[in-house]
Amino acid sequence: MSLSEQSNSSSRARGGLRRYALALALCLAGTAAAAAPLKVVTSFSLLEDITRQVGGEQVEVATLVGRNADAHAYEPTPGDARKLAGAQLLVVNGLQFETWLDRLQRASGFKGKTVVASDGITPLRFSHGEEAHGHDHEKHDHGHDHKHDHDHDHDHDHDHDHDHDHDHDHGHDHGKAKAKPAADAHAHHDHGEWDPHAWQSLANGARYARNIAEALASMDPANAQAYRQRAQAYAQKLEAVDARLKRDFAALPAERRKAVISHEAFGYFGQAYGLTFVPVAGLSTAAEPSAADVARIIAQVRKEKVPALFVENVSSPRLVEQIARETGAKVGGTLYSDALSEPGQPAATYLDLFEWNAKQFLDALRP
């Protein structure tokens, strides 16, 4: 072979190697891009845990309202706006729980998709809301295209598009409605007429998991099967605990199935397990009952011989302790209603939270 031919052959070989290297690099880059986790932000800590359970390694999850923090009284920070701006998916509870979120979404310029975890559940109409405690809230139109003027001096111009139809169905008398997204929130502590604490039913928690799985699957079809399989396994675990707790609470004497709680966060729990709760405050942890309200509750506890009172990790114990002193009722263990505990503490996950709360109720209410 001549020198010229040898040179051409060598050149062709080098060119082939370069093309192979380039193709390999492009392939690896594509694989890395495909494997990049989906960036998800959740509104509060319980949704963060459920999303992690369903999303696994395919998602990168951050939350806005952290552990042991009160979502009712939350004030978003500039850091929250930056966090939300970089998210591809926002997971919210809905049912007007996140009354502060609409303003944050607009401030952040969030362009991703939103999933309402409570979609499809049957909400409860809360029975001891702010109106019952001397708070004069005007009735609001629940449509999407409206503005609100209130004491916070900021514009709540609702111009967001949502993937779901969230109009309430008021055509019946049982307090049922479709879940509404956080963007429909009104004044800072006004949650409307529907109890947003739907996660306090494990059956609803299973629905949350499946809703989140479908949202993840729609955004990441390559891992859709994995999301759905995890959600199904997780939902089955929740449903098994739910069945066990129903048996445990059914064993309580009827007269022992009542308790005083800090605020109205356990309506779904009571419905699921046949318990009656007397909330000291209304739906919001920020609600301050009047002296007349406290006197009424004390009289009710004495008359009905309510056996136990409970304080939550996001509520002040002051009024519950006062009622306990006045009535002699037992103060049970701390409950976790709207926020998980820190890791290593009793309510580090959603399922831990539920098991812990159930144990506190059972321990205090058993004869």
C-alpha positions in Angstrom: 0.0 0.0 0.0 1.4 3.4 -1.0 1.9 6.1 1.6 -1.0 8.0 0.1 -3.3 5.1 0.5 -2.1 4.5 4.0 -2.8 8.1 4.8 -6.3 8.0 3.4 -7.0 4.8 5.3 -5.8 6.3 8.5 -7.8 9.4 7.9 -11.0 7.4 7.3 -10.4 5.4 10.5 -9.9 8.6 12.5 -13.1 10.0 11.0 -15.0 6.9 11.9 -13.8 7.0 15.4 -14.8 10.7 15.7 -18.3 9.9 14.3 -18.6 6.9 16.8 -17.5 9.1 19.7 -19.9 11.8 18.7 -22.8 9.3 18.3 -21.9 7.8 21.7 -21.8 11.2 23.3 -25.2 12.1 21.9 -26.6 8.8 23.0 -25.3 9.3 26.6 -26.6 12.9 26.6 -30.0 11.8 25.5 -30.1 9.0 28.2 -29.0 11.5 30.9 -31.7 13.9 29.8 -34.3 11.2 29.8 -33.2 10.1 33.3 -33.3 13.6 34.8 -35.9 13.6 37.6 -39.1 15.5 37.2 -39.0 18.6 39.3 -42.1 18.7 41.6 -43.1 21.2 44.3 -45.9 20.3 46.8 -47.8 22.8 48.9 -47.2 21.2 52.3 -45.4 18.3 53.9 -48.0 15.6 53.8 -48.2 15.9 50.0 -44.5 15.9 49.8 -44.3 12.5 51.4 -47.1 11.0 49.3 -45.5 12.3 46.2 -42.2 10.8 47.2 -43.9 7.4 47.8 -45.4 7.5 44.3 -42.6 9.2 42.4 -39.6 7.2 43.7 -36.3 8.1 42.1 -38.0 9.5 39.0 -39.0 12.7 40.9 -37.2 15.5 42.7 -39.6 16.8 45.4 -39.5 20.0 47.3 -42.3 21.5 49.5 -43.4 25.0 50.4 -44.9 24.6 53.9 -42.4 22.4 55.8 -42.7 20.0 58.7 -44.3 21.2 61.9 -45.3 24.4 60.1 -48.9 25.7 60.0 -50.2 25.9 56.4 -53.3 27.9 57.6 -51.1 30.9 58.7 -48.3 30.5 56.2 -46.6 33.5 54.6 -44.7 32.6 51.4 -41.1 33.8 51.0 -39.0 34.9 48.0 -37.3 31.6 48.2 -40.6 29.9 47.7 -41.2 31.9 44.6 -37.8 30.8 43.2 -38.6 27.2 44.2 -41.9 27.3 42.4 -40.5 29.0 39.3 -38.3 26.0 38.6 -41.0 23.4 39.1 -42.5 21.3 36.3 -45.4 20.1 38.5 -47.2 21.6 41.5 -49.1 19.3 43.8 -51.8 21.1 45.9 -54.5 19.8 48.3 -57.3 22.0 46.9 -60.6 22.6 48.7 -59.3 26.1 49.4 -56.7 24.8 51.9 -53.8 26.9 50.5 -55.3 30.3 50.8 -52.0 32.0 50.1 -50.9 30.0 47.0 -52.6 32.0 44.2 -50.5 35.1 44.9 -47.3 33.0 45.1 -48.0 31.4 41.8 -48.4 34.7 40.0 -45.3 36.2 41.7 -43.2 33.2 40.8 -44.2 33.1 37.1 -44.9 29.4 37.5 -45.4 27.8 34.1 -45.8 24.2 35.0 -48.8 22.0 35.5 -50.9 21.8 38.7 -52.5 18.6 40.1 -55.2 18.9 42.8 -54.6 15.9 45.0 -58.2 15.9 46.4 -59.9 15.7 43.0 -62.7 13.2 43.1 -63.2 12.9 46.8 -66.5 13.8 48.5 -65.8 16.9 50.7 -67.4 17.4 54.0 -69.2 20.6 54.9 -67.5 21.7 58.1 -69.8 22.2 61.1 -67.9 24.5 63.4 -66.3 27.0 61.0 -65.3 30.6 61.5 -68.9 31.8 61.4 -69.6 29.7 64.5 -66.9 31.6 66.4 -67.9 35.1 65.8 -66.1 35.6 62.4 -68.3 37.5 59.9 -67.2 36.2 56.5 -69.2 37.2 53.5 -70.3 34.5 51.1 -68.3 34.3 47.9 -69.0 33.2 44.4 -67.0 30.1 43.7 -66.4 30.8 40.0 -62.8 31.1 38.7 -63.0 34.5 37.0 -63.3 37.0 39.9 -61.4 39.4 42.1 -61.3 39.9 45.8 -60.7 43.0 47.8 -59.7 42.4 51.4 -57.5 43.7 54.2 -54.3 42.3 52.8 -54.1 45.0 50.1 -53.1 42.7 47.3 -54.9 41.7 44.2 -56.3 38.2 44.0 -56.9 38.2 40.2 -57.7 34.7 39.3 -56.6 34.2 35.8 -55.1 30.7 35.9 -56.0 27.9 33.7 -56.5 24.5 35.3 -56.6 21.0 33.9 -59.7 20.0 35.9 -63.2 21.3 36.3 -63.6 22.5 39.9 -67.0 24.1 39.9 -69.0 23.1 43.1 -72.1 21.1 42.6 -74.7 22.7 44.9 -77.6 20.7 43.6 -78.1 18.5 46.6 -78.4 18.7 50.4 -75.6 16.6 51.7 -72.6 18.9 51.7 -71.0 17.2 48.7 -68.9 19.0 46.1 -66.1 18.5 43.7 -62.7 19.4 45.0 -61.6 23.0 44.3 -58.0 24.1 43.7 -56.0 26.3 45.9 -56.2 29.1 43.4 -59.8 29.7 44.4 -58.8 30.7 48.0 -60.3 33.8 49.4 -59.3 35.9 52.4 -56.2 34.7 54.2 -57.9 32.4 56.7 -61.3 31.9 55.0 -61.5 28.4 53.7 -65.1 28.6 52.6 -67.7 26.0 53.6 -65.8 22.8 52.8 -63.5 21.0 55.1 -60.1 20.8 53.3 -58.5 18.2 55.6 -59.5 15.3 53.3 -56.2 13.5 54.0 -57.6 12.6 57.4 -59.3 9.7 55.7 -57.0 6.9 54.5 -59.4 6.1 51.7 -59.0 9.7 50.5 -55.2 9.4 51.0 -55.3 6.5 48.6 -57.1 8.7 46.1 -54.5 11.4 46.6 -51.8 8.9 45.7 -53.6 7.7 42.5 -54.2 11.3 41.4 -50.6 12.2 41.9 -49.5 9.1 40.0 -51.7 10.0 37.0 -50.3 13.6 36.9 -46.7 12.2 37.0 -47.5 9.7 34.3 -48.9 12.3 32.0 -45.8 14.4 32.3 -43.4 11.4 32.2 -44.9 8.7 30.0 -41.7 6.7 30.0 -42.2 6.0 33.7 -46.0 5.9 33.8 -46.2 2.2 34.7 -43.8 2.7 37.6 -45.8 5.6 39.0 -49.0 3.7 38.8 -47.6 0.5 40.3 -46.1 2.4 43.3 -49.4 4.3 43.8 -51.4 1.1 43.7 -49.1 -0.7 46.2 -49.1 2.4 48.5 -52.9 2.7 48.3 -53.3 -0.9 49.2 -51.1 -0.4 52.3 -53.3 2.6 53.3 -56.5 0.7 52.8 -55.2 -2.3 54.9 -54.5 0.1 57.8 -57.9 1.7 57.3 -59.6 -1.6 57.7 -57.7 -2.4 60.8 -58.5 0.9 62.4 -62.2 0.6 61.7 -62.2 -2.6 63.7 -60.3 -1.0 66.5 -62.5 2.0 66.8 -65.7 -0.1 66.4 -64.7 -1.8 69.7 -64.9 1.4 71.7 -68.1 1.9 73.7 -70.4 4.4 72.0 -70.2 6.9 74.9 -66.4 7.0 74.6 -66.3 8.0 70.9 -66.0 11.7 71.4 -63.1 14.2 72.1 -62.2 17.9 72.1 -59.6 19.0 69.6 -57.7 22.2 68.9 -59.3 23.1 65.5 -61.6 21.4 63.1 -59.1 19.2 61.3 -60.5 15.7 62.0 -63.9 15.7 60.4 -62.9 13.0 57.9 -61.3 11.0 60.6 -64.5 11.1 62.7 -66.6 10.1 59.7 -64.4 7.2 58.9 -64.2 5.8 62.4 -67.5 6.9 64.0 -66.0 9.6 66.3 -67.5 13.0 67.3 -65.1 15.9 67.7 -65.6 19.2 69.4 -63.2 21.8 68.0 -62.1 24.6 70.2 -61.4 26.9 67.2 -62.9 26.7 63.8 -61.4 25.4 60.6 -58.3 27.7 60.8 -55.7 27.4 63.5 -55.6 31.2 63.5 -59.3 31.4 64.7 -59.7 32.7 68.2 -62.9 31.5 69.9 -64.7 34.0 72.1 -65.2 33.6 75.9 -68.7 32.5 75.2 -67.5 29.8 72.8 -65.1 28.5 75.4 -67.8 28.5 78.1 -70.2 26.7 75.7 -67.5 24.0 75.1 -66.8 23.6 78.8 -70.6 23.1 79.4 -70.8 20.6 76.6 -67.8 18.6 77.8 -69.3 18.4 81.3 -72.8 17.5 80.1 -71.7 14.9 77.6 -68.8 13.6 79.8 -66.3 14.0 76.9 -63.4 11.7 78.1 -60.4 13.4 76.4 -59.0 16.5 74.9 -56.1 16.8 72.3 -53.7 19.4 71.2 -52.1 19.5 67.7 -48.5 20.1 66.8 -49.5 23.3 64.9 -51.8 24.7 67.5 -51.5 26.5 70.9 -52.3 24.2 73.8 -53.6 27.1 76.0 -57.3 26.8 75.4 -57.4 23.0 75.5 -55.5 23.0 78.8 -58.0 25.6 80.2 -60.9 23.4 79.3 -59.2 20.4 80.8 -58.7 22.3 84.1 -62.3 23.4 84.1 -63.8 19.9 83.3 -61.3 17.4 84.6 -61.2 15.7 81.2 -58.0 13.9 80.3 -55.5 15.6 77.9 -54.4 13.0 75.4 -51.2 12.9 73.3 -50.2 15.5 70.7 -51.9 15.0 67.4 -50.5 15.8 64.0 -53.1 17.3 61.8 -51.8 19.5 59.0 -48.0 18.9 59.1 -45.6 16.0 59.4 -43.1 15.9 62.2 -39.3 16.0 61.7 -37.7 12.7 60.7 -37.2 10.4 63.7 -40.3 11.8 65.4 -43.7 10.1 65.6 -45.2 11.5 62.4 -42.4 11.6 59.9 -44.5 10.2 57.1 -48.2 10.4 56.2 -48.8 6.8 57.3 -46.8 7.3 60.5 -49.0 10.4 61.2 -52.2 8.4 60.8 -51.0 5.5 62.9 -49.8 7.9 65.6 -53.0 9.9 65.7 -55.1 6.7 65.8 -53.1 5.4 68.7 -53.5 8.7 70.7 -57.2 8.5 70.3 -57.5 4.9 71.1 -55.3 5.1 74.2 -57.2 8.0 75.6 -60.7 6.9 74.7 -60.6 3.3 75.8 -62.3 2.7 79.2 
